[in-house]
Amino acid sequence: MSAAEQTEIIIIGGGIAGAGAAFEMSRTSKVVVLERESHCGYHTTGRSAASFTENYGNGIIRRIVLASRAFLTEPPSGFCDYPLLSKRGMITVARADQLELLREDLEAAQALVPSIVAMTPAEAIARVPVLRADYLAGAYIEPHSMDIDVNGLHQGYLRGARACGARIVTNAGVKAIGRQGGQWRAETPAGTFLAPMLVNAAGAWGDQIAVMAGVRPIGLQPKRRTAFNIPAPAGVDISDWPLVNDIGAEFYFKPDAGQLFVSPADATPSAPMDAYAEDIDVAIGAERLERATTIEVQRVSRSWAGLRTFVADGSPVVGPDDEVPDFIWLVGQGGYGIKTSPALSRVCASLIAGKGFPDDVARQGVSMDDLTPHRLRGVEPKARQVAS
């Protein structure tokens, strides 16, 4: 039997959360990332809508996104070969029976993102000509919503972490977690690893990892989100279309490599698993698209699904466990993990380093109390950071 590998921080999960954390933590600590699949980002990270919007998710999510934009706009030198963000825009649309909801949402959106403005149905149809005039009653536009190069961001994190000495170990699903000499001991098919600090960035499997480590779970609920591609309308250039999002969270669509990306915006509770698209959800998405547009769905090119994992209040969970402070949570990002990863990675790394909550994130109106796992257990936080 080979000897256990000693490190300073074990990160379980090599998706966008674990990769971002490794990027930040490896600058000052020896880090090992354990990824259960043959490559990082196989699950939720690799199945994203690749959209950067400051107007999607609850208030905490939106503020974390605001704190992440600077990194995505101007990443560190050498982080990536091409810009991470590209122009897209997002139009939110409403039927006549949704106009009050649209008005309320617009008012709340403009409080955080003043560039969001109302537009007439005619203006929306001019931008996306397939929208039905007899369906559309109101709309607003977020002009600075962008597409994200998800792979570029994820690989930039992993490349930067490796450059600082981090080890990314694939095919390393954790089979057992115990304690040895006051440290965490993680056993995997790729070897055994020891560290005084363990970061749980396991996404939908986060509660399973906690139980394995003898830590109380926090009530993570994975929810399936379906997406599919269809051919673009014949003879129509869709490249400059914005993302179109229904105010009632019933569907959204956007250009995607010459085709249309469509989702019924489903959120079906699921066990942690390799999610796949159900035929009924694809059919529902096609029907909703046809109701709102003149597009007739003749063929689905490809369909897939991913898991978006939430806790009860819909906000991420970041920080030390209240009962086991060397067990660090980095989970519950919902469907917002890509665009929040820069800020949440900094928060997690700062807490582990004993530097407290980052000022730039706090200036956006986010506090440790908004993210700590303590909030889910009805107890007062015992600590704001992990001692270095």
N, C-alpha and C positions, 0 to 999 in steps of 0.2 A: 504494500500500500504506500503510495507516494505521500510525502509530508504535506500538511496544509499550507496554503500560501498566505502569508501575513500581509495585510494592507491596513490602511487607516480608515477607509470608508468603503463599505460594500453598498452598491446601488443595485436593487433588484428591478430589472426592466430597462430595456434599451430603446423604448419608443421616444417620442419627442420630450417627455418629461424627464426620463432618466438620462437621455443624451444631453439635454440642456443643463441638468444638474451636474453631470460629469464635466462639462465644459467649464462651468464656473468653479467647481470645487477642486478640480485637478490643478488649478493654478497654485494652490497652497497646500494641497494634501495628496497623499497617495491613494488612488481610487481604482477600484475594480467594478466594472458593470457586468452583471450576469443577465444574459438574455436567453430565454427558453427556446426561441426559434433559431433557424439556421442563419437568419440575418435580422438586423434590428429594424423595427418599424413595420413588421409584417401585419399587425392587427390594425388598430384604430388609426395610427399615424399614416399608414399607407392607403387609407380609404377616405381621406378628407375631401371636403368640397373646396379646399384651398382658397378660402375667402377671408380677407381681412376687412372686417367692418367694426366700427366702434359703436354700433347701434344694434347689437344682438346679444342676448343674455341678460341676466339680472344686473342691477346697478353695480354690484361689486365686480362682476365680470367686465362690464364696460369700462370701469375705472382702471382695472388691471390692463386692459387692452391699451388704454391711453398711455399707461406707463411703459408699454412694450414697443410703441411705435418708433421711438427714436432708434432703438437697436435694429429694427427691421428696415428702417429707411437708410441708416448709415451703419452697417455692421462693421466690426473691427477689420482692419487691414488684413487681407489675405484670407478672410473667412469664407468667401465664395467667389466664383468666377463671374457671376452675373448678378444684377440687382435682384433682391429677394421679393420686392413688390413691383407690380406692374398695374397700369391704369385699368380699371374696370367700371366702377360706379355701381350703385345698387338702387333700384326703384322698388319701393314697397307699394303694393296695390291693394285696393279695397273695392268690394261690391257695395251696392247701396245700403244693404243691411249691416255693413261693417264701418260705415262712415264715422260713427261716434267713437269707435275703437281707434280708427285711424287718427282722428283729431286728438284724442288723449295721448296716443303713442307719439305723435309728432311733437306735441308740447313737451313731453318728457325727453324726447330725443334731442331737441334743440337746446335744452338746458345743459347737456354734456357736449354736444357737437353742433355748434351754431351754424356750421356750413350746410346742415340739412335744411331743405326748403320744400314747401309744398309745390306741386305741379298739377296742371289740369289734366284731365283724361286725354285731351288732344295732344298735349305735350308728351305724355307718356307713350302714346301710340306712335308719335313721330320718332321716338327713340327705338321702340320695339314694335314694328308695324303689325306683328301677328296678334297683338292684344285685341280682344273683341270690344268694340265700342258699346255693345249692349250688355257687357259684363262689367266693364270698368266704370266706377263712379268717382273715384278719388285716388290720389297717389302723392307720394313725396319721394325726393331723391337724396341720397347720400353721395355727393359727387366724388368724395375722396376715398370711398371704399375701393379696395384693391384686390387683385389676385396675389396669392402667396406662392412662391416656389417652395413647396413643402419639402421636397427632396433636397433642394439646395440648403435649406435651413437645417434639416436633420443631419445631413452629411457634414455641414459646416461645424455643427456641435461635436460630432464624433471625431472629425479630423482634428479639431482644436484640442479636444480632450486627449487624443493620442499623442499629439505634439507635446503636451505637458506631462506625458508619462502614464496616462491612464491606460488600463488594460480593458479591452472590450471582449468579453468571452461569450461566444455564441454556443448554441446547443447545450446550454447550461441551465436548464430548468431546475429550480430549487426543489429538492426532494425532502430535505429536513433542515430545520433551524434550531440550534440549541445554544448553550452557553459553555464556554471553556475558558477558565482562567480570567473571568470577568469580561470576556469578549463574546461577540457573536460568532457562531460557527455555522456557516452555510454549506450544505452538502449538495453537490450537483454531479451529473454524469461527467462533467469536464474537470472535476476536482473539488477539493474542499478549501474553503476560504475563511480566514479569521480577520476580524476587525472590531475595534471598540465602538464603531458607529454603523448603523444599518439604515439605509434610506429605502423606503417602500414606494417605488414608482411603478408598481405592477398593474396599474390600470384596473380593468375589470376584475382582476385576480387579487386586488389589494387586500380585501378582507380575508381571503384564504391565506395569504402570506402572514397576516397578523396572527391568525389563529395558530399557524404553524410555529410562530415565534412566541406563543404564549401571551399575546397582547389582545385585549378586547377589541373586537371589530367595531366599526363606526357606522355600519348600515349602508354600505355602498350598493347601489342598484344600477347594474348595466341596463341600457335600453338600446334596442336595435334601431338603426337608421338605414333606410334603403335608398339606393341611388341606381340610376341606369342611364345609358347613353342611347340617343336616337339620332338618325341622320338629320342634318340641317334641312330646312325646306329647300326644295329644288330651286336653283337659280338665285338664291338669296345669300348675300354676304352678311354673316352674323358676327363677324369678328369684333365689331365695335359695340355690340349690344351689352348693356349692363346686366348684372344679375337681377332677376325679377323675383321678388319675395312677397308672398301673400301675408297680409296683416294678421290673419287668423291662424298662421302657421299650418296651412294646409298643403302648401307646395312651394317650391322654388325651382328656378332653372337659370342656366347661364351657358355661354359658349364654352366649349371644352375641346381643344385640338381639332377644330373643324366640325365637331358634332355638338349636340346639345346635351348637357348634363341636367338631369331631372331628378327631383326627389319629392315624395309625398310628405316629407317632414314627419315621418312616423317616429314614435318613441315607445316601442313595445318592450315591456320588461322581459329580461332574458337572464339566463344563467351565464356565467363567464364561458365563452366558447369561441370557436372560429366561426363568426357569424356569416350567414349567407342570405341572399335575397329570397323572400317568399314570393311566389307568383302573384298572390292576391295583392301584395303591397305594390308590386310593379304595375298591376292593372289599375289600382286606385290612383297611383301617380299619373298614369296615362290619361285616365278619365278626367282628373282635375285639370291637367294641362289642356286637354281638348275643350273643356268647359270655359276656360279663361282665354283661349287663343284660337286662331283659325287652323292650327296644326292638327293634322290627322295622323295619329301614330300607327304606322304600317309595320314597323319592324323595330325591335329592340336590339341594338348592337351588342350590348354587354350590360349585365346587372351585377350588383354586389351589395354588401351591407357591412356596417361596422358597428361597434358598441360604443356608446357614449355613456360614461359612468358618472352617476350623481350621488350626492347625499341629500338629506331631507330638505335643506334650505337652498340647494342649487348652486352653492358657492364652493370653490376648491378647498381642499384640506391640506394645509402646509404647516409643518412644524413638529416639535417633539411631542410624543405621547405624554399625557398627564400622569400616567402611572409608570411608564417605562421610558424615561427621557432620552435614552440613547437609541430609541426606535423612532425614526423620523418619517412622518407621513408626507407624501407628495402625490396626491390622488384626487379624484372627484372633480376633474376639470370639465366634465360634461363634454359637449361638442366644441369646446373653446380652447382645447389644449395647445393647438398650434400657435394661435395668435397671442395667447397669454404666456407662452413659454419663456420669453426673455425676462419678463418681470418675475414670474414665479421661480425661475431658476436662481435669480439673484436673491430673492427672499430666502429660499431654502439654504443657499450657500452662506449667506450672511448670518443666519441663525446658528448654523453649525459652527461657523468660525467665531461665534461669540460677539459679533459686531452689532447685534440688534436688528431692528426692522429698517430696511433701506429708506433713506429720506425721500428719494425721488418717487417711490411708490406711495409713501405716506402723503406726499403733496397732492396726489390725485384723490385723496379721501379714503384710502384703504388703510386699515389698521391690523395689527396682529390678531385682535379679537375677531375680526371678520374671517380669518383663515384658520385659526387654531382648532385642533381636534377637540379641545375642551368644550367648545360651544355645543357640541353634539351630545354631550353627556351631562349637561346641566350642572357643571361644577365651575368654580372660579379658577382661572388659569393660575398655575403655581409658578410658571416661569415664562419669561419672554424670549429666552434664547438658551442655547446649549453652551455650557462652559467649554472653553477651548482647552 
